[in-house]
Amino acid sequence: MTVSNDIAVGTTATGATVGHLIAAWSAGRALTGGAALALMVRQGHRVLALWAVIHTLQIVTCIGVVAGPVVFASIPIKRVFA
């Protein structure tokens, strides 16, 4: 993993941990930071899977942003609207 991927995984883990804290707070339960971190670690495979799905979607979007104008710029306007 590169440094940017390490930061992205760390940010995802932090977000998941804070999400557990907020969910417990809104339900009126007391939850420590360590307990929230333990919950995130137990669900780590889900967090990493969602991280991978999101980054895959970002890659597909970047390909579309670059390839879209190239493909549509090569089609003559008469054929598109005829």
N, C-alpha and C positions, 0 to 999 in steps of 0.2 A: 504494500500500500504506500502511496505517496503521502506527503505531509497534508495536502489538501483533503485527501480521502480520510486520513486520520482525524482531521478537524471535523469533517462532515459526520463521521461516525460518532465522535464525541458530542457534537451538537445534537445529534439524534438521540443519543443516550440521555443527555441532560434534559432534553425536551420530554422524553418518556418519563423520566423520574419526576420532573416538575408536574407532569400531567397526573401522575399517581397522587402527589401531594394535594393538588387542587381538587381532584375527584374525592379524596378522603375528606378534605375540608368542607366541600359542598354537601357531603353526606352527613356531616356532623361527627365524623370519627377523628380521633387523634392519631396521627401518623408521624413518626420521626423521619428525618432525612435518610437515616440508615435503613429503616424499614422500607421506605420508598425505593431506595437503591436496590435492596434485595428483591423487591417485586420486579423491578426492571430487569435485573440479572436473570431471574427465573423465566421471564418472557423475552429474553435476549434474542432468541431465534426469530421471533415475530418482528422485533424491532429491526434486526438486520435484513430480514426479508422485505419489509416495507421500504427500508433504505435502498435496497437493490432495485425494487420496482420503481421507486421515484426517480432514481438516477437513470434507469433504462428509459423511462418516459422523457426525461430531459434530453437524452442522446437522440431519441427518435425525433423530438421536436427540433433540435438543432439541425439534424439532417434535413428535415422538411423545410426549415427556414432557408437553408442554403440551396437545396435541390429544387424547391418550388419555383423560385424566380428563374432559375436556369432552364427548367423544363418549359414553363409558360412563355418565356422570352423567345424560345426557339420555334414556337407554333405561330404561323401567320394569323393575323387577326381575322382575315376573311374566313378561314376555316373554323374558327371558334364560334363566330356569330352567324354562320351560314346555315 
